[in-house]
Amino acid sequence: MKRLLTTAALCLCFGTSALAQQTAPPAVETMTCDQMTAEIAGAGAQMNSQLDPEFAREAQAMNDQMQAGASAAPQGRAAQAAAAEQNRNRHDAQQQRLQNSMAGLDQNRLMALMTRFEQQRCQTPQ
């Protein structure tokens, strides 16, 4: 799960400087850093175009709530249980939004690309 989120975040980051993606991609094991960067950038651009705008708003709201900390924590077991359920539902909705943004992408290939990208110590574009 953490790996998937990291891959998604990197794809979104790369997507801001998207390069053309080849129609018949080469085997991951043979790719250069530049080729991997281009493919990841293309995937990132596609994800970015498909990402529900609510994803960013909800992520910010969840972060703001976390920053507010325990001082705003609900009192009593029932209130805590309700808050925990609400947080699970928000998290699940965010997971679904992220999953929807990856429609049409070969997630296994992207994971393999990210693994090779890290192994080759390729530089992340700025």
DSSP file (Angstrom, degrees, kcal/mol; ACC not computed):
  #  RESIDUE AA STRUCTURE BP1 BP2  ACC     N-H-->O    O-->H-N    N-H-->O    O-->H-N    TCO  KAPPA ALPHA  PHI   PSI    X-CA   Y-CA   Z-CA
    1    1 A M     >        0   0    0      0, 0.0     4,-2.3     0, 0.0     5,-0.2   0.000 360.0 360.0 360.0 -49.4    0.0    0.0    0.0
    2    2 A K  H  >  +     0   0    0      1,-0.2     4,-2.4     2,-0.2     5,-0.2   0.900 360.0  51.7 -60.4 -39.7    2.7    2.5    1.0
    3    3 A R  H  > S+     0   0    0      1,-0.2     4,-2.7     2,-0.2    -1,-0.2   0.898 108.3  51.2 -63.9 -41.3    4.6    1.5   -2.2
    4    4 A L  H  > S+     0   0    0      2,-0.2     4,-2.6     1,-0.2    -1,-0.2   0.917 111.0  47.6 -62.7 -44.0    1.5    2.2   -4.3
    5    5 A L  H  X S+     0   0    0     -4,-2.3     4,-2.7     2,-0.2    -2,-0.2   0.892 112.0  50.3 -65.0 -39.2    1.0    5.6   -2.8
    6    6 A T  H  X S+     0   0    0     -4,-2.4     4,-2.6     2,-0.2    -2,-0.2   0.931 111.7  48.0 -63.7 -44.6    4.7    6.5   -3.3
    7    7 A T  H  X S+     0   0    0     -4,-2.7     4,-2.5     2,-0.2    -2,-0.2   0.922 112.7  48.8 -61.2 -44.0    4.5    5.4   -6.9
    8    8 A A  H  X S+     0   0    0     -4,-2.6     4,-2.5     2,-0.2    -2,-0.2   0.921 111.2  49.5 -62.3 -44.1    1.3    7.4   -7.4
    9    9 A A  H  X S+     0   0    0     -4,-2.7     4,-2.3     1,-0.2    -2,-0.2   0.917 112.2  47.7 -62.6 -43.3    2.9   10.5   -5.8
   10   10 A L  H  X S+     0   0    0     -4,-2.6     4,-3.2     2,-0.2     5,-0.2   0.893 110.5  52.3 -65.3 -38.7    6.0   10.2   -7.9
   11   11 A C  H  X S+     0   0    0     -4,-2.5     4,-2.0     2,-0.2    -2,-0.2   0.918 110.2  48.0 -62.4 -42.3    3.9    9.8  -11.0
   12   12 A L  H  X S+     0   0    0     -4,-2.5     4,-0.5     2,-0.2    -2,-0.2   0.901 113.4  48.6 -63.8 -39.8    1.9   12.9  -10.1
   13   13 A C  H >< S+     0   0    0     -4,-2.3     3,-1.2     1,-0.2     4,-0.2   0.944 113.5  45.4 -64.1 -48.9    5.2   14.8   -9.5
   14   14 A F  H >< S+     0   0    0     -4,-3.2     3,-2.1     1,-0.3    -1,-0.2   0.817 100.0  72.5 -63.5 -30.3    6.7   13.6  -12.8
   15   15 A G  H >< S+     0   0    0     -4,-2.0     3,-1.1     1,-0.3    -1,-0.3   0.718  82.5  68.7 -61.2 -22.0    3.4   14.4  -14.6
   16   16 A T  T << S+     0   0    0     -3,-1.2    -1,-0.3    -4,-0.5    -2,-0.2   0.702 109.8  34.9 -71.8 -17.2    4.1   18.1  -14.3
   17   17 A S  T <  S-     0   0    0     -3,-2.1    -1,-0.3    -4,-0.2    -2,-0.1  -0.295  91.1-178.6-126.3  48.3    7.0   17.8  -16.8
   18   18 A A    <   -     0   0    0     -3,-1.1     2,-0.3    23,-0.2    20,-0.1  -0.165   8.7-163.2 -59.1 137.3    5.4   15.1  -18.9
   19   19 A L        -     0   0    0     19,-0.5    26,-0.1    18,-0.2    -1,-0.1  -0.782  37.2 -80.3-112.4 160.6    7.5   13.7  -21.9
   20   20 A A        -     0   0    0     -2,-0.3     2,-0.4     1,-0.1    22,-0.1  -0.349  44.4-138.3 -63.3 139.3    6.1   11.7  -24.8
   21   21 A Q        -     0   0    0     18,-0.1    -1,-0.1    21,-0.1    18,-0.1  -0.819  18.4-115.4-101.6 139.6    5.5    8.1  -24.0
   22   22 A Q        -     0   0    0     -2,-0.4    -1,-0.0     1,-0.1     0, 0.0  -0.358  13.9-134.3 -70.9 152.2    6.4    5.4  -26.6
   23   23 A T  S    S+     0   0    0      1,-0.3    -1,-0.1    -2,-0.0    -2,-0.0   0.880 101.3  34.9 -76.4 -37.4    3.6    3.3  -28.1
   24   24 A A  S    S-     0   0    0     -3,-0.0    -1,-0.3     0, 0.0    -2,-0.0  -0.832  91.2-150.0-115.7  91.0    5.4    0.0  -27.7
   25   25 A P        -     0   0    0      0, 0.0     3,-0.1     0, 0.0    -4,-0.0  -0.274  13.8-118.1 -66.4 144.6    7.4    0.3  -24.5
   26   26 A P        -     0   0    0      0, 0.0     5,-0.1     0, 0.0     2,-0.1  -0.257  45.5 -74.8 -72.1 165.9   10.7   -1.5  -24.1
   27   27 A A    >   -     0   0    0      1,-0.1     3,-1.9     3,-0.1     4,-0.5  -0.394  42.0-125.7 -60.8 137.4   11.2   -4.2  -21.4
   28   28 A V  G >  S+     0   0    0      1,-0.3     3,-1.5     2,-0.2    -1,-0.1   0.872 107.7  61.6 -54.1 -41.1   11.7   -2.5  -18.0
   29   29 A E  G 3  S+     0   0    0      1,-0.3    -1,-0.3    87,-0.0    -2,-0.1   0.666 106.8  45.8 -63.4 -16.0   15.0   -4.3  -17.4
   30   30 A T  G <  S+     0   0    0     -3,-1.9    -1,-0.3     2,-0.1    -2,-0.2   0.459  87.9 115.7-103.9  -2.8   16.5   -2.6  -20.5
   31   31 A M    <   -     0   0    0     -3,-1.5     2,-0.1    -4,-0.5    -3,-0.0  -0.367  55.7-137.6 -78.6 146.3   15.3    0.9  -19.9
   32   32 A T     >  -     0   0    0     -2,-0.1     4,-2.5     1,-0.1     5,-0.2  -0.448  32.6-102.5 -87.2 168.6   17.6    3.9  -19.3
   33   33 A C  H  > S+     0   0    0      1,-0.2     4,-2.8     2,-0.2     5,-0.2   0.908 123.6  52.2 -58.6 -42.2   16.9    6.5  -16.7
   34   34 A D  H  > S+     0   0    0      1,-0.2     4,-2.2     2,-0.2    -1,-0.2   0.899 109.9  48.3 -62.9 -40.6   15.7    8.9  -19.4
   35   35 A Q  H  > S+     0   0    0      2,-0.2     4,-2.3     1,-0.2    -1,-0.2   0.914 113.1  47.5 -65.6 -42.4   13.3    6.3  -20.8
   36   36 A M  H  X S+     0   0    0     -4,-2.5     4,-2.9     1,-0.2     5,-0.3   0.914 110.6  52.0 -65.1 -41.8   11.9    5.5  -17.4
   37   37 A T  H  X S+     0   0    0     -4,-2.8     4,-2.5    -5,-0.2   -18,-0.2   0.915 110.0  49.5 -59.6 -43.1   11.5    9.2  -16.6
   38   38 A A  H  X S+     0   0    0     -4,-2.2     4,-2.1     2,-0.2   -19,-0.5   0.919 113.7  44.6 -63.5 -43.9    9.6    9.7  -19.8
   39   39 A E  H  X S+     0   0    0     -4,-2.3     4,-2.3     2,-0.2    -2,-0.2   0.914 114.5  48.1 -69.0 -41.5    7.2    6.8  -19.1
   40   40 A I  H  X S+     0   0    0     -4,-2.9     4,-2.6     1,-0.2    -1,-0.2   0.896 111.0  52.3 -64.3 -39.0    6.7    7.7  -15.5
   41   41 A A  H  X S+     0   0    0     -4,-2.5     4,-2.5    -5,-0.3    -2,-0.2   0.909 108.8  49.8 -63.4 -42.1    6.0   11.3  -16.6
   42   42 A G  H  X S+     0   0    0     -4,-2.1     4,-2.1     2,-0.2    -2,-0.2   0.916 112.0  47.6 -62.5 -43.2    3.4   10.2  -19.1
   43   43 A A  H  X S+     0   0    0     -4,-2.3     4,-2.8     1,-0.2    -2,-0.2   0.900 111.5  51.8 -63.9 -40.3    1.7    8.0  -16.5
   44   44 A G  H  X S+     0   0    0     -4,-2.6     4,-2.8     2,-0.2    -2,-0.2   0.896 108.2  50.3 -63.5 -40.7    1.8   11.0  -14.1
   45   45 A A  H  X S+     0   0    0     -4,-2.5     4,-2.1     2,-0.2    -1,-0.2   0.907 111.7  48.5 -64.3 -41.1    0.2   13.3  -16.6
   46   46 A Q  H  X S+     0   0    0     -4,-2.1     4,-1.3     2,-0.2    -2,-0.2   0.935 113.2  47.1 -64.6 -45.6   -2.6   10.7  -17.2
   47   47 A M  H >X S+     0   0    0     -4,-2.8     4,-1.1     1,-0.2     3,-0.5   0.929 110.9  52.3 -59.9 -45.2   -3.2   10.3  -13.5
   48   48 A N  H 3< S+     0   0    0     -4,-2.8     3,-0.5     1,-0.3    -1,-0.2   0.887 108.9  49.6 -59.7 -40.4   -3.2   14.0  -13.0
   49   49 A S  H 3< S+     0   0    0     -4,-2.1    -1,-0.3     1,-0.2    -2,-0.2   0.763 116.8  42.2 -71.0 -23.5   -5.8   14.5  -15.7
   50   50 A Q  H << S+     0   0    0     -4,-1.3     2,-0.3    -3,-0.5    -1,-0.2   0.477  86.6 115.4 -99.9  -5.1   -8.0   11.8  -14.1
   51   51 A L  S  < S-     0   0    0     -4,-1.1    47,-0.1    -3,-0.5    46,-0.1  -0.512  71.4-118.9 -76.3 128.6   -7.6   12.7  -10.5
   52   52 A D    >   -     0   0    0     -2,-0.3     3,-2.4    45,-0.3     4,-0.5  -0.454  16.3-135.0 -61.7 125.8  -10.8   13.9   -8.8
   53   53 A P  T 3> S+     0   0    0      0, 0.0     4,-1.3     0, 0.0     3,-0.4   0.751 103.0  70.3 -57.5 -22.5  -10.2   17.5   -7.6
   54   54 A E  H 3> S+     0   0    0      1,-0.2     4,-3.0     2,-0.2     5,-0.3   0.755  83.4  72.7 -65.5 -23.1  -11.8   16.5   -4.3
   55   55 A F  H <> S+     0   0    0     -3,-2.4     4,-2.4     1,-0.2    -1,-0.2   0.943 100.4  41.4 -57.3 -50.1   -8.6   14.4   -3.6
   56   56 A A  H  > S+     0   0    0     -4,-0.5     4,-2.3    -3,-0.4    -1,-0.2   0.909 115.8  49.8 -66.8 -42.2   -6.5   17.5   -2.9
   57   57 A R  H  X S+     0   0    0     -4,-1.3     4,-2.2     1,-0.2    -2,-0.2   0.928 114.3  44.4 -62.6 -44.2   -9.2   19.3   -0.9
   58   58 A E  H  X S+     0   0    0     -4,-3.0     4,-2.8     2,-0.2     5,-0.2   0.888 111.0  53.9 -69.1 -38.6   -9.9   16.2    1.3
   59   59 A A  H  X S+     0   0    0     -4,-2.4     4,-2.2    -5,-0.3    -1,-0.2   0.912 110.9  46.9 -61.2 -41.4   -6.1   15.6    1.7
   60   60 A Q  H  X S+     0   0    0     -4,-2.3     4,-2.8     2,-0.2    -2,-0.2   0.912 112.0  50.1 -66.2 -41.9   -5.7   19.2    3.0
   61   61 A A  H  X S+     0   0    0     -4,-2.2     4,-2.2     2,-0.2    -2,-0.2   0.905 111.5  48.3 -63.3 -41.2   -8.7   18.9    5.3
   62   62 A M  H  X S+     0   0    0     -4,-2.8     4,-2.2     2,-0.2    -1,-0.2   0.900 112.5  49.0 -65.7 -40.2   -7.4   15.6    6.7
   63   63 A N  H  X S+     0   0    0     -4,-2.2     4,-2.6    -5,-0.2    -2,-0.2   0.921 110.4  50.5 -64.4 -44.0   -3.9   17.2    7.2
   64   64 A D  H  X S+     0   0    0     -4,-2.8     4,-1.7     1,-0.2    -2,-0.2   0.908 110.5  49.9 -60.2 -41.7   -5.5   20.2    8.9
   65   65 A Q  H  X S+     0   0    0     -4,-2.2     4,-0.9     1,-0.2    -1,-0.2   0.907 111.1  48.6 -63.7 -41.6   -7.4   18.0   11.2
   66   66 A M  H >< S+     0   0    0     -4,-2.2     3,-0.7     1,-0.2    -2,-0.2   0.899 109.2  53.0 -65.2 -40.1   -4.3   16.0   12.1
   67   67 A Q  H 3< S+     0   0    0     -4,-2.6    -1,-0.2     1,-0.2    -2,-0.2   0.833  99.4  62.6 -64.2 -32.6   -2.4   19.3   12.7
   68   68 A A  H >< S-     0   0    0     -4,-1.7     3,-0.6    -5,-0.2    -1,-0.2   0.814  96.8-173.4 -63.7 -28.5   -5.1   20.4   15.1
   69   69 A G  G X<  -     0   0    0     -4,-0.9     3,-1.4    -3,-0.7    -1,-0.1  -0.095  40.6 -30.9  74.5-165.6   -4.1   17.3   17.2
   70   70 A A  G >  S+     0   0    0      1,-0.3     3,-2.1     2,-0.2    -1,-0.2   0.632 115.2  82.8 -69.2 -16.3   -5.6   15.7   20.2
   71   71 A S  G <  S+     0   0    0     -3,-0.6    -1,-0.3     1,-0.3    -2,-0.1   0.795  98.8  41.3 -61.6 -25.2   -6.9   19.0   21.6
   72   72 A A  G <  S+     0   0    0     -3,-1.4    -1,-0.3    -4,-0.2    -2,-0.2   0.231  86.8 135.3-103.6  13.3   -9.9   18.6   19.4
   73   73 A A    <   -     0   0    0     -3,-2.1     7,-0.1    -5,-0.1    -3,-0.1  -0.350  62.6-106.5 -64.6 139.4  -10.2   14.8   20.0
   74   74 A P        -     0   0    0      0, 0.0     2,-0.3     0, 0.0    -1,-0.1  -0.348  32.5-127.4 -66.1 147.3  -13.8   13.7   20.7
   75   75 A Q        +     0   0    0      4,-0.1     4,-0.4    -3,-0.1     5,-0.0  -0.708  66.9  29.1 -96.1 146.7  -14.6   12.8   24.3
   76   76 A G  S  > S-     0   0    0     -2,-0.3     4,-2.2     3,-0.2     5,-0.2   0.233  87.7 -89.9  86.2 151.0  -16.2    9.5   25.3
   77   77 A R  H  > S+     0   0    0      1,-0.2     4,-2.8     2,-0.2     5,-0.2   0.891 123.5  51.7 -63.5 -42.1  -16.0    6.0   23.7
   78   78 A A  H  > S+     0   0    0      1,-0.2     4,-2.3     2,-0.2    -1,-0.2   0.920 112.1  46.1 -63.6 -43.6  -19.0    6.5   21.5
   79   79 A A  H  > S+     0   0    0     -4,-0.4     4,-2.3     2,-0.2    -1,-0.2   0.891 113.7  49.4 -66.2 -39.4  -17.7    9.8   20.1
   80   80 A Q  H  X S+     0   0    0     -4,-2.2     4,-2.5     2,-0.2    -2,-0.2   0.906 111.2  49.3 -66.1 -41.6  -14.2    8.3   19.6
   81   81 A A  H  X S+     0   0    0     -4,-2.8     4,-2.3     2,-0.2    -2,-0.2   0.904 111.8  48.8 -64.2 -41.0  -15.7    5.3   17.8
   82   82 A A  H  X S+     0   0    0     -4,-2.3     4,-2.4    -5,-0.2    -2,-0.2   0.907 112.1  48.7 -64.6 -41.6  -17.7    7.5   15.5
   83   83 A A  H  X S+     0   0    0     -4,-2.3     4,-2.5     2,-0.2    -2,-0.2   0.901 110.7  50.8 -65.3 -40.4  -14.7    9.7   14.8
   84   84 A A  H  X S+     0   0    0     -4,-2.5     4,-2.3     2,-0.2    -2,-0.2   0.910 111.0  48.4 -63.4 -42.1  -12.6    6.6   14.0
   85   85 A E  H  X S+     0   0    0     -4,-2.3     4,-2.4     2,-0.2    -2,-0.2   0.906 111.0  50.5 -64.5 -42.0  -15.3    5.3   11.6
   86   86 A Q  H  X S+     0   0    0     -4,-2.4     4,-2.5     1,-0.2    -2,-0.2   0.914 110.3  50.0 -62.2 -42.4  -15.5    8.7    9.9
   87   87 A N  H  X S+     0   0    0     -4,-2.5     4,-2.5     2,-0.2    -2,-0.2   0.897 109.9  50.6 -64.1 -40.1  -11.7    8.7    9.5
   88   88 A R  H  X S+     0   0    0     -4,-2.3     4,-2.8     2,-0.2    -1,-0.2   0.917 111.1  49.0 -62.4 -42.7  -11.8    5.2    8.0
   89   89 A N  H  X S+     0   0    0     -4,-2.4     4,-2.3     2,-0.2    -2,-0.2   0.902 111.6  48.6 -64.2 -41.1  -14.5    6.2    5.5
   90   90 A R  H  X S+     0   0    0     -4,-2.5     4,-2.2     2,-0.2    -2,-0.2   0.923 112.6  48.5 -64.1 -43.6  -12.5    9.3    4.5
   91   91 A H  H  X S+     0   0    0     -4,-2.5     4,-2.4     1,-0.2    -2,-0.2   0.925 111.3  49.7 -61.9 -45.4   -9.4    7.3    4.1
   92   92 A D  H  X S+     0   0    0     -4,-2.8     4,-2.2     1,-0.2    -1,-0.2   0.890 109.8  51.4 -61.9 -39.8  -11.3    4.7    2.0
   93   93 A A  H  X S+     0   0    0     -4,-2.3     4,-2.3     2,-0.2    -1,-0.2   0.898 109.9  49.5 -64.3 -40.0  -12.7    7.4   -0.2
   94   94 A Q  H  X S+     0   0    0     -4,-2.2     4,-2.4     2,-0.2    -2,-0.2   0.909 109.2  52.3 -65.0 -41.1   -9.3    8.9   -0.8
   95   95 A Q  H  X S+     0   0    0     -4,-2.4     4,-2.7     1,-0.2    -2,-0.2   0.913 110.2  48.6 -59.5 -42.9   -8.0    5.4   -1.7
   96   96 A Q  H  X S+     0   0    0     -4,-2.2     4,-2.7     2,-0.2    -2,-0.2   0.902 109.7  51.3 -66.5 -41.0  -10.8    5.1   -4.2
   97   97 A R  H  X S+     0   0    0     -4,-2.3     4,-1.6     2,-0.2   -45,-0.3   0.924 112.7  46.5 -60.5 -43.5  -10.1    8.5   -5.8
   98   98 A L  H  X S+     0   0    0     -4,-2.4     4,-0.7     2,-0.2    -2,-0.2   0.926 112.2  50.0 -65.1 -44.7   -6.4    7.6   -6.1
   99   99 A Q  H >< S+     0   0    0     -4,-2.7     3,-1.2     1,-0.2    -2,-0.2   0.910 108.7  53.1 -59.9 -42.6   -7.3    4.2   -7.6
  100  100 A N  H >< S+     0   0    0     -4,-2.7     3,-1.5     1,-0.3    -1,-0.2   0.845 101.7  59.5 -62.1 -33.8   -9.7    5.9  -10.1
  101  101 A S  H 3< S+     0   0    0     -4,-1.6    -1,-0.3     1,-0.3   -51,-0.3   0.710 100.7  57.2 -68.6 -17.8   -6.9    8.2  -11.2
  102  102 A M  T X< S+     0   0    0     -3,-1.2     3,-2.2    -4,-0.7    -1,-0.3   0.276  74.2 137.7 -96.6  11.0   -4.9    5.2  -12.3
  103  103 A A  T <  S+     0   0    0     -3,-1.5     3,-0.1     1,-0.3    -3,-0.1  -0.339  73.6  17.2 -57.9 132.7   -7.6    3.8  -14.7
  104  104 A G  T 3  S+     0   0    0      1,-0.3     2,-0.3    -2,-0.0    -1,-0.3   0.394 100.2 116.3  86.6  -3.9   -5.9    2.6  -17.9
  105  105 A L  S <  S-     0   0    0     -3,-2.2     2,-1.3   -62,-0.0    -1,-0.3  -0.769  70.4-124.4 -99.4 144.9   -2.4    2.4  -16.4
  106  106 A D     >  -     0   0    0     -2,-0.3     4,-2.3     1,-0.2     5,-0.2  -0.733  28.2-173.9 -85.0  96.1   -0.5   -0.8  -16.0
  107  107 A Q  H  > S+     0   0    0     -2,-1.3     4,-2.4     1,-0.2    -1,-0.2   0.841  80.3  55.1 -65.3 -34.0    0.2   -0.6  -12.3
  108  108 A N  H  > S+     0   0    0      2,-0.2     4,-2.3     1,-0.2    -1,-0.2   0.910 109.3  47.6 -65.0 -40.5    2.5   -3.6  -12.2
  109  109 A R  H  > S+     0   0    0      2,-0.2     4,-2.9     1,-0.2    -2,-0.2   0.916 111.1  51.3 -65.5 -41.8    4.7   -2.0  -14.9
  110  110 A L  H  X S+     0   0    0     -4,-2.3     4,-2.6     2,-0.2    -2,-0.2   0.898 109.7  49.5 -62.3 -39.6    4.8    1.2  -13.0
  111  111 A M  H  X S+     0   0    0     -4,-2.4     4,-2.3     2,-0.2    -1,-0.2   0.920 112.0  48.3 -64.7 -42.3    5.8   -0.6   -9.9
  112  112 A A  H  X S+     0   0    0     -4,-2.3     4,-2.5     2,-0.2     5,-0.2   0.901 111.2  51.3 -63.9 -40.2    8.6   -2.4  -11.8
  113  113 A L  H  X S+     0   0    0     -4,-2.9     4,-3.1     1,-0.2    -2,-0.2   0.929 110.2  48.3 -60.7 -45.5    9.6    1.0  -13.3
  114  114 A M  H  X S+     0   0    0     -4,-2.6     4,-2.2     2,-0.2    -2,-0.2   0.888 110.8  51.1 -65.4 -37.7    9.9    2.6   -9.9
  115  115 A T  H  X S+     0   0    0     -4,-2.3     4,-2.6     2,-0.2    -1,-0.2   0.948 114.9  42.1 -63.3 -48.0   11.9   -0.3   -8.5
  116  116 A R  H  X S+     0   0    0     -4,-2.5     4,-2.7     2,-0.2    -2,-0.2   0.897 110.9  56.9 -65.9 -39.3   14.4   -0.2  -11.4
  117  117 A F  H  <>S+     0   0    0     -4,-3.1     5,-2.3    -5,-0.2     4,-0.3   0.917 112.2  42.2 -56.4 -44.6   14.4    3.7  -11.2
  118  118 A E  H ><5S+     0   0    0     -4,-2.2     3,-1.1     3,-0.2    -2,-0.2   0.914 113.2  52.0 -69.4 -43.4   15.5    3.4   -7.6
  119  119 A Q  H 3<5S+     0   0    0     -4,-2.6    -2,-0.2     1,-0.3    -1,-0.2   0.868 111.2  47.4 -61.7 -36.9   18.0    0.6   -8.3
  120  120 A Q  T 3<5S-     0   0    0     -4,-2.7    -1,-0.3    -5,-0.2    -2,-0.2   0.500 107.9-128.9 -81.9  -3.7   19.6    2.6  -11.0
  121  121 A R  T < 5 -     0   0    0     -3,-1.1    -3,-0.2    -4,-0.3    -2,-0.1   0.893  39.6-176.3  54.7  43.5   19.7    5.6   -8.7
  122  122 A C      < -     0   0    0     -5,-2.3     2,-0.4    -6,-0.2    -1,-0.1  -0.367  27.2-109.6 -67.7 150.0   18.1    7.7  -11.4
  123  123 A Q        -     0   0    0     -2,-0.1    -1,-0.1     1,-0.0   -86,-0.0  -0.669  23.7-127.0 -85.7 133.9   17.7   11.4  -10.7
  124  124 A T        -     0   0    0     -2,-0.4    -1,-0.0     1,-0.1   -87,-0.0  -0.667  32.3-113.0 -77.5 127.6   14.2   12.8  -10.0
  125  125 A P              0   0    0      0, 0.0    -1,-0.1     0, 0.0  -108,-0.0  -0.292 360.0 360.0 -60.9 145.8   13.5   15.8  -12.3
  126  126 A Q              0   0    0     -3,-0.0    -2,-0.0  -109,-0.0  -112,-0.0   0.426 360.0 360.0 -92.1 360.0   13.2   19.0  -10.4
